[in-house]
Amino acid sequence: MTHTLPSFRRKLVAAVLVLVSPTLALAQAPAPQPAAPKTQQAVSGQAGNLQPATREAQSLASLAPLVESVKSAVVNVDVQARPEMPEGMEDNPLFDKFFGGNGRGRGRSEREQIRQGAGSGFIIDPKGLVLTNNHVIEDAVTITIRLDDGRSFTGEVVGRDPLTDVAVVKIKEKVDQLPTVKLGDSDAVRVGDWVLAIGNPFGLASSVSVGILSARAREIGASAYDDFLQTDAAINPGNSGGPLFNMKGEVVGINTAIVGGGTGIGFSVPSNLIKALLPQLEKNGSVTRGWLGVGIQPLNRDLAQALKLPVNEGAILTQINPGSPAAKAGLKPDDVVVAVDGQNVRSDSELTRTVALKKPGSVVTLSLYRDGKKQDAKVTMGTRPDLEGLSKKKPEVSDEQDSSRRVGVSLQDLDARTASQAGFTERAGALITDIIPGSPADRAQLAPGMLVVEANRKPIASAKELASVIRAAPAGSTLLLRVAGPGGGRLLRALKMP
């Protein structure tokens, strides 16, 4: 899948991994041996003798044991997604099919296409908890988790945080003892340390690449909370959500983005940030962040000199919002924050990230300079306003919409005009208006234009009635549907519930 980002991020595409060159050395190769005398070369084919090139190749370190120990926990995340269907018959493909495309509707070919994508993820709990990127599963209608051993399961979103591009997905089926990997300490990885990535670039499952950690704390314009690890391990579209491992086999990042047109410039969300967000994502489905209510800018050498400060790093408070936690704590414009609860703050963005991880209602200690003198201030954290509208309550999902998401079918009531024009002998039922390719409805050979008149041998009089039956059907069960086509012909279809 690709990941479109603003400004600098427009050049970024979603992260993934590719096969590493088998000749890449993880340890320094031995120095070339001097050429053997001709008399020794003459017997080099005898047992126990090796050519210099063969001896050199055998001395190279191999990552095969590490790969074998973790790759079974790396999964494909296949997604089908699309915006909500517009309501009304004016956008119904049946108009073009039955009424000759008379301009009443745009027809299916002109409507926005269903987005089908493939990303990566990894299992962190043996009962089927998977970490991936938010942009992989955003707007998903169906999610399929495919394991390295060939098994496939249905996934559902547990929680997601668009601001850090992290999402948690749970396998819906009852599973246990799945292979897992552990989140490691991303702060312990040094620039220059080896890292290894596994994912599904371009659908090439379980591809492996290796490189080093190139840089830390990269800000690429994705959000106010950018704190990416940079790596030169090969990353390509389709590997979004895949793990970045250290040499202990611990996950130190989720691969998220690359620079378009660049080579060896990939970005990963640090594992320590993921660990900080995970409890909220599992429990609440979203992240609530701490808030000060201030405007800030970075402190630099020139500003430090002008403000007569003994430090050159920190965050200058440029504005104090009335009634905010900062205002209540007595903070003032031109205060320079240099630490939060003893943790050094070197820039405005670092202050933003540090405050965001504080629990609303908790009391924190800000170390700051005011008029050149250092002092501490106690602040009770507020709750960050939802400036992006990420937590706005979504409109109630109707039974019809829910059935569309579950089995990939869109329904509506059969009105008299459509029945007459299409040649239906029935005057009641649930009319199928659209099918998502690859969905359970598609696999059951349902198609737009079919009229469902029975479900499990009980009459169906409306779209709402069929949607309620679909919604109530247990996972793994099969609905026996009787469908009618124009002209009165009837067929049976078996719809398996995901």
C-alpha positions as CSV (number, residue, x, y, z in Angstrom):
1,M,0.0,0.0,0.0
2,T,1.2,3.5,-0.5
3,H,1.1,6.3,2.1
4,T,0.6,9.8,0.8
5,L,2.0,12.6,3.0
6,P,1.9,16.4,2.9
7,S,4.8,18.6,1.6
8,F,8.0,16.6,2.2
9,R,5.8,13.6,2.9
10,R,4.2,13.7,-0.5
11,K,7.4,12.1,-1.7
12,L,7.0,9.3,0.8
13,V,5.4,6.0,0.1
14,A,4.5,3.2,2.5
15,A,7.2,1.1,3.9
16,V,8.1,-2.5,3.1
17,L,11.1,-4.7,2.7
18,V,13.0,-6.6,0.0
19,L,15.4,-9.4,-0.2
20,V,18.9,-8.6,0.9
21,S,21.9,-9.4,-1.2
22,P,23.3,-12.8,-0.1
23,T,26.8,-11.5,-0.3
24,L,26.3,-8.7,2.3
25,A,28.8,-9.2,5.2
26,L,27.8,-8.5,8.8
27,A,31.4,-9.0,10.0
28,Q,34.6,-7.8,8.4
29,A,35.7,-10.3,5.8
30,P,39.2,-11.7,6.3
31,A,42.0,-10.1,4.4
32,P,42.7,-11.6,1.0
33,Q,45.1,-14.5,1.2
34,P,48.3,-14.3,-0.9
35,A,48.1,-16.5,-4.0
36,A,49.1,-20.1,-3.4
37,P,52.1,-21.4,-5.2
38,K,51.4,-23.4,-8.4
39,T,52.4,-26.6,-6.6
40,Q,49.7,-26.0,-4.0
41,Q,47.1,-25.0,-6.5
42,A,47.6,-28.3,-8.3
43,V,46.2,-30.2,-5.3
44,S,43.5,-27.7,-4.4
45,G,40.8,-30.0,-5.6
46,Q,41.7,-32.7,-3.1
47,A,39.5,-33.3,-0.1
48,G,40.0,-30.8,2.8
49,N,41.4,-28.1,0.5
50,L,39.4,-25.0,-0.4
51,Q,39.8,-22.2,-2.9
52,P,40.6,-18.8,-1.2
53,A,37.2,-17.4,-2.4
54,T,35.3,-20.4,-0.8
55,R,37.1,-20.0,2.5
56,E,36.3,-16.3,2.5
57,A,32.6,-16.9,1.8
58,Q,32.3,-19.4,4.6
59,S,33.6,-16.9,7.1
60,L,30.8,-14.4,6.5
61,A,28.2,-14.1,9.3
62,S,24.7,-15.4,8.5
63,L,21.3,-14.0,9.6
64,A,19.5,-17.2,8.7
65,P,19.0,-18.3,12.4
66,L,17.6,-14.9,13.3
67,V,15.3,-14.8,10.3
68,E,14.0,-18.3,11.0
69,S,13.3,-17.5,14.7
70,V,11.1,-14.5,13.9
71,K,9.6,-14.6,10.4
72,S,6.7,-16.9,11.4
73,A,5.2,-14.0,13.4
74,V,5.3,-11.6,10.5
75,V,2.0,-11.5,8.6
76,N,0.4,-10.1,5.5
77,V,-2.5,-7.6,6.1
78,D,-4.8,-7.6,3.1
79,V,-7.4,-4.9,3.1
80,Q,-10.5,-3.9,1.1
81,A,-11.6,-0.4,1.7
82,R,-13.8,2.3,0.1
83,P,-15.7,5.4,1.1
84,E,-19.4,5.0,2.1
85,M,-21.7,4.6,-0.8
86,P,-23.8,7.7,-1.7
87,E,-27.5,7.2,-0.8
88,G,-30.3,7.2,-3.3
89,M,-31.1,5.5,-6.6
90,E,-29.3,8.2,-8.6
91,D,-26.1,6.4,-7.9
92,N,-27.4,2.9,-8.3
93,P,-25.8,0.7,-11.0
94,L,-29.2,-0.8,-11.7
95,F,-30.3,2.3,-13.5
96,D,-27.6,1.7,-16.2
97,K,-28.2,-2.0,-16.2
98,F,-32.0,-1.9,-16.5
99,F,-32.8,1.6,-17.8
100,G,-30.2,1.8,-20.5
101,G,-27.9,4.4,-18.9
102,N,-30.4,7.3,-19.4
103,G,-28.4,9.7,-17.4
104,R,-30.2,9.2,-14.1
105,G,-27.0,7.8,-12.5
106,R,-23.3,7.9,-13.1
107,G,-23.1,4.1,-13.1
108,R,-20.6,1.8,-11.4
109,S,-17.7,2.6,-13.8
110,E,-17.6,6.2,-12.8
111,R,-17.9,5.7,-9.1
112,E,-14.8,5.7,-6.9
113,Q,-13.1,2.3,-7.1
114,I,-12.7,0.0,-4.2
115,R,-9.3,0.2,-2.7
116,Q,-7.5,-3.1,-2.4
117,G,-4.2,-3.0,-0.6
118,A,-1.7,-5.3,1.1
119,G,0.5,-4.3,4.0
120,S,2.4,-6.1,6.7
121,G,2.2,-6.6,10.4
122,F,3.4,-8.8,13.2
123,I,1.9,-10.8,16.0
124,I,2.6,-9.7,19.6
125,D,0.1,-11.9,21.5
126,P,-0.4,-15.7,20.9
127,K,-4.2,-15.1,20.9
128,G,-3.9,-13.0,17.7
129,L,-3.1,-9.4,18.5
130,V,-1.3,-7.8,15.5
131,L,0.5,-4.5,15.2
132,T,0.5,-2.6,11.8
133,N,0.2,0.9,10.4
134,N,-3.0,3.0,10.7
135,H,-2.8,3.8,7.0
136,V,-2.8,0.1,6.1
137,I,-6.2,-0.5,7.8
138,E,-7.9,2.9,7.5
139,D,-11.4,2.8,6.0
140,A,-11.2,-1.0,5.8
141,V,-14.3,-2.9,4.9
142,T,-12.6,-6.3,5.3
143,I,-9.2,-7.2,6.8
144,T,-7.5,-10.6,6.2
145,I,-4.5,-11.7,8.2
146,R,-2.4,-14.2,6.3
147,L,0.3,-16.1,8.3
148,D,3.7,-17.3,6.9
149,D,2.4,-20.9,7.2
150,G,-0.5,-20.2,4.8
151,R,-3.3,-19.9,7.3
152,S,-5.7,-16.9,6.9
153,F,-7.9,-15.2,9.4
154,T,-10.4,-12.3,9.6
155,G,-9.1,-9.3,11.4
156,E,-10.9,-6.4,13.2
157,V,-9.5,-3.1,14.3
158,V,-9.0,-2.9,18.1
159,G,-7.5,0.6,18.1
160,R,-5.7,3.1,16.0
161,D,-3.8,6.4,16.2
162,P,-3.5,8.3,13.0
163,L,-1.1,10.8,14.5
164,T,1.6,8.2,15.0
165,D,0.3,5.8,12.2
166,V,0.0,2.9,14.6
167,A,-2.9,0.4,14.7
168,V,-3.8,-2.7,16.6
169,V,-5.8,-5.5,14.9
170,K,-7.2,-8.6,16.5
171,I,-7.9,-11.9,14.8
172,K,-11.6,-12.6,15.1
173,E,-11.5,-16.4,15.1
174,K,-10.6,-18.2,18.3
175,V,-6.8,-19.0,18.1
176,D,-4.1,-19.7,20.5
177,Q,-0.3,-20.4,20.6
178,L,0.3,-18.3,17.5
179,P,4.0,-17.3,16.9
180,T,4.9,-14.0,18.4
181,V,7.7,-11.4,18.6
182,K,8.6,-9.0,21.4
183,L,8.8,-5.2,21.4
184,G,12.4,-4.2,22.3
185,D,14.0,-1.0,23.5
186,S,14.3,1.4,20.6
187,D,16.4,3.8,22.7
188,A,19.1,1.2,23.1
189,V,19.7,0.9,19.3
190,R,22.6,3.1,18.3
191,V,23.2,4.8,15.0
192,G,25.3,2.3,13.1
193,D,23.8,-0.8,14.7
194,W,22.6,-3.6,12.4
195,V,18.8,-3.9,11.9
196,L,16.8,-6.4,9.9
197,A,13.3,-6.0,8.3
198,I,10.8,-8.6,7.2
199,G,7.6,-7.9,5.2
200,N,5.7,-8.3,2.1
201,P,6.9,-5.8,-0.6
202,F,4.7,-5.9,-3.7
203,G,3.0,-9.1,-2.3
204,L,6.4,-10.9,-2.1
205,A,5.7,-12.5,1.3
206,S,8.4,-12.9,3.9
207,S,11.0,-10.8,2.1
208,V,14.0,-10.0,4.2
209,S,16.4,-7.0,4.1
210,V,19.2,-5.8,6.3
211,G,20.9,-2.5,7.0
212,I,21.9,-0.2,9.8
213,L,20.2,2.4,11.9
214,S,21.0,5.6,9.9
215,A,19.6,8.3,12.3
216,R,17.2,8.9,15.1
217,A,14.4,11.4,15.9
218,R,13.7,12.2,12.3
219,E,10.8,14.7,11.7
220,I,9.3,14.3,8.2
221,G,6.2,16.4,8.5
222,A,3.8,13.5,9.1
223,S,2.4,15.0,12.4
224,A,3.4,17.0,15.4
225,Y,4.6,13.7,17.0
226,D,7.2,12.6,14.4
227,D,10.1,10.8,16.1
228,F,11.1,8.3,13.4
229,L,14.0,5.9,13.2
230,Q,15.8,6.1,9.9
231,T,17.3,3.0,8.3
232,D,18.9,2.1,5.0
233,A,17.4,-1.4,5.1
234,A,15.5,-1.9,1.8
235,I,11.9,-0.8,2.2
236,N,9.2,-0.8,-0.5
237,P,5.5,-0.3,-0.9
238,G,3.5,-3.2,0.7
239,N,5.7,-3.5,3.7
240,S,4.0,-0.8,5.7
241,G,3.4,-2.1,9.2
242,G,6.2,-4.6,9.0
243,P,8.7,-5.0,11.9
244,L,12.3,-3.7,12.1
245,F,14.3,-6.0,14.3
246,N,17.5,-5.6,16.2
247,M,20.1,-8.4,16.3
248,K,18.4,-10.0,19.3
249,G,15.2,-10.6,17.3
250,E,13.3,-7.8,19.1
251,V,11.1,-5.4,17.3
252,V,12.5,-1.8,17.5
253,G,10.2,-0.2,15.0
254,I,7.3,-0.4,12.6
255,N,8.3,0.3,9.1
256,T,6.1,3.2,7.9
257,A,7.5,5.3,5.0
258,I,10.3,5.9,2.5
259,V,11.5,8.9,0.5
260,G,10.1,8.6,-3.0
261,G,13.0,8.6,-5.5
262,G,15.5,8.0,-2.7
263,T,17.5,4.9,-2.1
264,G,18.2,3.6,1.4
265,I,16.1,6.1,3.2
266,G,13.3,4.5,5.2
267,F,11.5,5.5,8.4
268,S,10.1,3.4,11.3
269,V,7.9,4.3,14.3
270,P,10.1,3.5,17.4
271,S,9.0,0.6,19.6
272,N,9.2,2.6,22.8
273,L,6.6,5.0,21.5
274,I,4.4,2.0,20.5
275,K,4.7,0.5,24.0
276,A,3.6,3.8,25.5
277,L,0.5,4.0,23.3
278,L,-0.4,0.3,23.3
279,P,-2.3,0.1,26.6
280,Q,-4.7,2.9,25.5
281,L,-5.2,1.5,22.0
282,E,-6.1,-2.0,23.5
283,K,-8.4,-0.6,26.2
284,N,-9.9,2.5,24.6
285,G,-9.3,2.1,20.9
286,S,-7.7,5.5,20.6
287,V,-5.1,7.7,22.3
288,T,-5.8,10.6,24.8
289,R,-2.8,13.0,25.1
290,G,-1.7,15.4,27.7
291,W,-1.9,19.2,27.0
292,L,-0.4,22.4,28.3
293,G,-2.1,25.0,26.1
294,V,0.9,26.9,24.9
295,G,2.5,28.1,21.7
296,I,6.1,27.2,21.4
297,Q,9.2,27.6,19.2
298,P,12.7,26.1,19.5
299,L,15.5,27.8,21.4
300,N,18.7,28.4,19.3
301,R,22.0,30.0,20.1
302,D,21.1,33.5,19.0
303,L,17.8,33.6,20.9
304,A,19.6,32.1,24.0
305,Q,22.1,35.0,23.8
306,A,19.3,37.6,23.4
307,L,17.4,36.1,26.4
308,K,20.7,35.9,28.5
309,L,20.4,32.2,29.0
310,P,23.2,29.8,29.9
311,V,21.7,27.0,27.7
312,N,21.2,26.8,23.9
313,E,18.6,24.0,23.8
314,G,15.0,24.0,24.9
315,A,11.4,25.2,24.0
316,I,10.4,28.8,24.3
317,L,6.8,29.5,25.3
318,T,5.5,32.1,22.9
319,Q,1.9,32.1,23.9
320,I,-0.2,31.0,27.0
321,N,-3.8,30.2,26.1
322,P,-6.3,31.7,28.6
323,G,-7.7,29.2,31.0
324,S,-5.2,26.5,29.9
325,P,-3.2,24.3,32.3
326,A,-0.2,26.4,31.6
327,A,-2.1,29.6,32.5
328,K,-3.4,28.0,35.7
329,A,0.2,27.0,36.7
330,G,1.4,30.6,36.2
331,L,3.6,30.0,33.1
332,K,4.5,33.1,31.1
333,P,5.5,34.0,27.5
334,D,9.3,33.8,27.0
335,D,9.6,31.1,29.7
336,V,12.1,28.5,28.3
337,V,11.3,24.9,29.2
338,V,14.4,22.7,29.4
339,A,13.1,19.6,31.2
340,V,9.9,17.7,32.0
341,D,10.0,15.6,35.2
342,G,13.8,15.6,34.9
343,Q,13.8,14.5,31.3
344,N,15.8,17.0,29.2
345,V,13.9,18.9,26.5
346,R,16.1,20.0,23.6
347,S,13.5,21.4,21.2
348,D,9.9,22.5,20.8
349,S,9.0,19.2,19.1
350,E,10.5,17.2,21.9
351,L,8.4,19.1,24.4
352,T,5.3,18.4,22.3
353,R,6.0,14.6,22.3
354,T,7.0,14.5,26.0
355,V,3.8,16.3,27.1
356,A,1.6,14.2,24.8
357,L,2.7,11.0,26.6
358,K,1.7,12.4,30.0
359,K,-1.7,11.3,31.4
360,P,-4.3,14.0,31.6
361,G,-4.9,15.0,35.2
362,S,-1.4,14.1,36.3
363,V,1.0,16.6,37.8
364,V,4.3,17.2,36.1
365,T,7.3,19.3,37.0
366,L,8.6,21.7,34.3
367,S,12.2,22.9,34.7
368,L,12.4,26.3,33.0
369,Y,14.3,29.6,32.7
370,R,12.5,32.9,33.4
371,D,14.5,36.1,33.1
372,G,17.7,34.1,33.1
373,K,17.0,32.3,36.3
374,K,16.1,28.6,36.5
375,Q,13.1,27.4,38.5
376,D,10.5,24.6,38.6
377,A,6.8,24.8,38.0
378,K,4.1,22.3,38.8
379,V,1.5,21.8,36.1
380,T,-1.7,19.7,36.1
381,M,-2.0,18.2,32.7
382,G,-5.1,18.9,30.6
383,T,-6.5,16.8,27.8
384,R,-5.4,17.7,24.3
385,P,-8.3,19.0,22.2
386,D,-9.1,16.9,19.2
387,L,-7.8,19.4,16.7
388,E,-7.8,17.0,13.8
389,G,-11.4,15.7,14.5
390,L,-10.1,12.1,14.8
391,S,-12.4,11.2,17.7
392,K,-15.6,12.6,16.4
393,K,-18.4,10.2,16.9
394,K,-19.2,8.5,13.6
395,P,-22.8,8.4,12.6
396,E,-24.7,5.3,13.7
397,V,-24.2,2.4,11.3
398,S,-27.4,1.0,9.9
399,D,-28.0,-2.7,9.6
400,E,-27.7,-2.3,5.8
401,Q,-24.3,-0.6,6.2
402,D,-23.1,-3.2,8.7
403,S,-24.1,-6.0,6.4
404,S,-22.1,-4.4,3.6
405,R,-19.0,-4.2,5.8
406,R,-19.4,-7.8,7.1
407,V,-20.0,-9.7,3.9
408,G,-19.5,-7.1,1.2
409,V,-23.0,-6.6,-0.1
410,S,-25.0,-3.4,-0.5
411,L,-28.8,-3.6,-0.2
412,Q,-32.0,-1.6,-0.7
413,D,-35.7,-2.2,-0.8
414,L,-37.3,-3.2,-4.1
415,D,-39.6,-0.4,-5.2
416,A,-42.5,-0.9,-7.6
417,R,-40.9,1.1,-10.4
418,T,-37.6,-0.9,-10.3
419,A,-39.6,-4.2,-10.1
420,S,-41.6,-3.2,-13.2
421,Q,-38.7,-1.9,-15.3
422,A,-36.4,-4.8,-14.4
423,G,-39.1,-7.5,-15.0
424,F,-39.3,-8.9,-11.4
425,T,-42.4,-10.9,-10.7
426,E,-41.8,-10.3,-7.0
427,R,-42.9,-7.0,-5.3
428,A,-40.8,-7.4,-2.1
429,G,-37.3,-8.5,-1.1
430,A,-33.8,-7.2,-0.6
431,L,-32.3,-5.9,-3.8
432,I,-28.5,-6.3,-4.2
433,T,-27.1,-3.1,-5.6
434,D,-23.3,-3.7,-5.2
435,I,-20.8,-6.4,-4.4
436,I,-17.2,-5.9,-3.1
437,P,-14.8,-8.1,-5.2
438,G,-13.3,-10.9,-3.2
439,S,-15.8,-10.5,-0.4
440,P,-17.9,-13.4,1.1
441,A,-20.9,-12.2,-1.0
442,D,-18.7,-12.3,-4.1
443,R,-17.5,-15.8,-3.2
444,A,-21.2,-16.9,-2.8
445,Q,-21.8,-15.8,-6.4
446,L,-24.2,-13.0,-5.4
447,A,-24.3,-10.2,-8.0
448,P,-25.9,-6.7,-8.4
449,G,-29.5,-7.0,-9.7
450,M,-30.3,-10.2,-7.7
451,L,-33.3,-10.0,-5.4
452,V,-33.0,-12.0,-2.1
453,V,-36.5,-13.3,-1.2
454,E,-35.6,-15.9,1.4
455,A,-32.9,-16.5,4.1
456,N,-32.7,-19.9,5.7
457,R,-36.1,-20.7,4.1
458,K,-37.8,-17.7,5.8
459,P,-39.3,-14.9,3.6
460,I,-37.3,-11.6,3.2
461,A,-39.5,-8.6,2.6
462,S,-36.9,-5.7,2.8
463,A,-33.3,-4.8,2.8
464,K,-33.4,-4.1,6.6
465,E,-34.8,-7.5,7.2
466,L,-32.0,-9.3,5.4
467,A,-29.4,-7.0,6.9
468,S,-30.6,-7.9,10.4
469,V,-30.3,-11.6,9.6
470,I,-26.8,-11.1,8.3
471,R,-25.8,-9.1,11.4
472,A,-27.2,-11.7,13.7
473,A,-25.6,-14.8,12.0
474,P,-22.8,-16.4,14.0
475,A,-19.3,-16.3,12.6
476,G,-18.6,-19.5,10.6
477,S,-22.3,-20.2,9.9
478,T,-23.8,-20.3,6.4
479,L,-26.9,-18.5,5.3
480,L,-29.0,-20.3,2.6
481,L,-30.3,-17.6,0.4
482,R,-32.9,-17.9,-2.3
483,V,-32.5,-15.2,-5.0
484,A,-34.7,-14.1,-7.9
485,G,-33.6,-12.6,-11.1
486,P,-35.4,-10.5,-13.6
487,G,-38.1,-12.6,-15.3
488,G,-38.8,-14.8,-12.3
489,G,-35.9,-17.4,-12.3
490,R,-34.8,-18.5,-8.8
491,L,-31.4,-19.8,-7.5
492,L,-29.9,-20.8,-4.2
493,R,-26.8,-19.3,-2.8
494,A,-24.7,-20.2,0.2
495,L,-23.3,-17.2,2.0
496,K,-20.6,-18.1,4.6
497,M,-20.3,-15.7,7.5
498,P,-16.8,-14.3,8.3
